[in-house]
Amino acid sequence: MPRDQGGGGGGGARPSRNVLGERLALCSHKPMTGFFRNGCCDTGAEDVGSHTVCAVMTAEFLEFSKSRGNDLSTPVPEYGFPGLVPGDRWCLCAPRWQEALAAGHAPRVVLRATHEGALEYCSLADLKRHAVDLA
C-alpha cells in the first residue's frame, strides 16, 4: 500500500497522492521499483533524490541517463537490480526527469503512478505532455 512519510498529522500515514490528486497507483512490480521497493513512487524525508516520476524507459533515455553517470541498464545482482530495458516502468528522480526534458530525452510518464511530490521539480503541464495514461 502506498504510504506518505510527510507527517500529515492525526497519528497515521495517509494514502499517497499522484499529480492528479488521486490515490497513487502502482508503477511496477516487475521490475520492483520505488524508493521503498514497494512498486510505487512513494517518497519521504529519507528520499533525497525524490524518486517520484513513474517513467516508461526508452533506449534513448537509458543512454542519456548512463551518460549522466546513472547506468540503469546494467544489472547489479548484489543489490537485486536486474537492469532496465525499454518498456520497463521505473520510479525516476524528478530532477533527473526534468534534466532529461531540458535535454530533449524525457521518457513518457504514467501520471496516475507519479507522486505529487514530483511537482516540486516538474510542471504538471510538462508531465501531461509526456503522459501515456491520458485519454
C-alpha positions, 0 to 999 in steps of 0.5 A: 500500500502506498504510504506518505512519510510527510507527517500529515498529522492525526497519528497515521500515514495517509494514502499517497497522492499522484499529480492528479490528486488521486490515490497513487497507483502502482508503477511496477512490480516487475521490475520492483521499483520505488524508493521503498521497493514497494512498486510505487513512487512513494517518497519521504524525508529519507528520499533525497533524490525524490524518486517520484516520476513513474517513467516508461524507459526508452533506449534513448533515455537509458543512454542519456541517463548512463551518460549522466553517470546513472547506468540503469541498464546494467544489472547489479545482482548484489543489490537485486537490480536486474537492469532496465530495458525499454518498456520497463516502468521505473520510479525516476528522480524528478530532477533527473526527469526534468534534466532529461526534458531540458535535454530533449530525452524525457521518457513518457510518464504514467501520471496516475503512478507519479507522486505529487511530490514530483511537482516540486521539480516538474510542471504538471503541464510538462508531465501531461505532455509526456503522459501515456495514461491520458485519454 
